[in-house]
């Protein structure tokens, strides 16, 4: 089996994170209307984006779990080049969570 270049491996793994988050963002932008329940001058904004925020967090948590599972699988299969890539992606994700939450 022909091996893929390292940058393709990185792009594939990041696509599994970015595409669901992009879909969730588009779902929120296209379907959520904060003024749907407004009655004249009486504004009643809802907490709709909080649900989308939690769903985005679940997408990120599942991606982290998949990276950890693949990390363990690669460790036991002795593919050290991709293993170092996965450790790097996991470290970037953890730093992102630490600084932006």
PLY file of the C-alpha trace (Angstrom):
ply
format ascii 1.0
element vertex 101
property float x
property float y
property float z
element edge 100
property int vertex1
property int vertex2
end_header
0.00 0.00 0.00
1.37 3.39 -1.00
1.88 5.77 1.92
0.38 9.25 1.85
2.57 12.31 2.41
2.54 13.73 5.92
0.72 16.94 4.95
-2.12 14.87 3.48
-2.36 12.97 6.78
-2.63 16.30 8.64
-5.28 17.66 6.26
-7.41 14.51 6.52
-7.45 14.62 10.30
-8.18 18.34 10.43
-10.96 17.92 7.86
-12.68 15.51 10.27
-12.76 18.37 12.78
-13.38 21.38 10.54
-16.16 20.01 8.30
-18.59 19.10 11.13
-17.90 22.42 12.86
-18.47 24.28 9.60
-21.73 22.40 9.07
-22.84 23.25 12.59
-21.97 26.92 12.06
-23.91 27.03 8.80
-26.86 25.30 10.48
-26.89 27.98 13.17
-26.49 30.87 10.73
-29.19 29.64 8.35
-31.82 28.45 10.82
-31.49 30.45 14.05
-33.48 33.69 14.32
-32.98 35.52 17.63
-35.96 37.80 16.98
-38.48 35.05 16.27
-40.19 35.47 19.66
-40.11 39.29 19.74
-43.47 40.98 20.25
-43.31 44.53 18.92
-40.89 46.54 21.05
-40.71 43.79 23.68
-37.54 41.85 22.86
-37.36 38.23 24.00
-34.03 36.83 22.94
-33.52 33.14 23.46
-30.40 31.20 24.45
-30.29 29.32 21.13
-26.58 29.69 20.38
-25.70 28.00 23.68
-27.02 24.69 22.32
-24.92 25.07 19.20
-21.91 25.86 21.39
-22.43 22.63 23.36
-22.84 20.62 20.14
-19.58 22.11 18.86
-17.92 21.07 22.10
-19.21 17.53 21.62
-17.79 17.46 18.08
-14.41 18.53 19.46
-14.58 15.95 22.27
-15.36 13.14 19.81
-12.48 14.31 17.60
-10.13 14.25 20.59
-11.30 10.75 21.48
-10.75 9.57 17.91
-7.25 11.07 17.86
-6.39 9.34 21.16
-7.71 6.00 19.90
-5.74 6.36 16.68
-2.71 7.40 18.71
-2.85 4.18 20.69
-3.46 2.12 17.55
-0.49 3.69 15.77
1.70 3.17 18.83
1.07 -0.57 18.77
1.52 -0.74 14.98
4.92 0.98 15.22
4.23 3.73 12.66
6.30 6.37 14.43
6.04 9.14 11.82
2.25 9.32 12.00
2.43 8.77 15.75
4.44 11.96 16.18
1.92 13.80 13.98
-0.95 12.62 16.18
0.86 13.68 19.34
1.40 17.12 17.76
-2.30 17.44 16.81
-3.36 16.33 20.28
-1.02 18.87 21.91
-2.38 21.66 19.68
-5.93 20.71 20.57
-5.20 20.68 24.28
-3.49 24.08 24.06
-6.49 25.43 22.15
-8.87 24.19 24.83
-6.71 25.61 27.63
-6.40 29.08 26.11
-9.85 29.61 24.61
-12.20 28.15 27.19
0 1
1 2
2 3
3 4
4 5
5 6
6 7
7 8
8 9
9 10
10 11
11 12
12 13
13 14
14 15
15 16
16 17
17 18
18 19
19 20
20 21
21 22
22 23
23 24
24 25
25 26
26 27
27 28
28 29
29 30
30 31
31 32
32 33
33 34
34 35
35 36
36 37
37 38
38 39
39 40
40 41
41 42
42 43
43 44
44 45
45 46
46 47
47 48
48 49
49 50
50 51
51 52
52 53
53 54
54 55
55 56
56 57
57 58
58 59
59 60
60 61
61 62
62 63
63 64
64 65
65 66
66 67
67 68
68 69
69 70
70 71
71 72
72 73
73 74
74 75
75 76
76 77
77 78
78 79
79 80
80 81
81 82
82 83
83 84
84 85
85 86
86 87
87 88
88 89
89 90
90 91
91 92
92 93
93 94
94 95
95 96
96 97
97 98
98 99
99 100
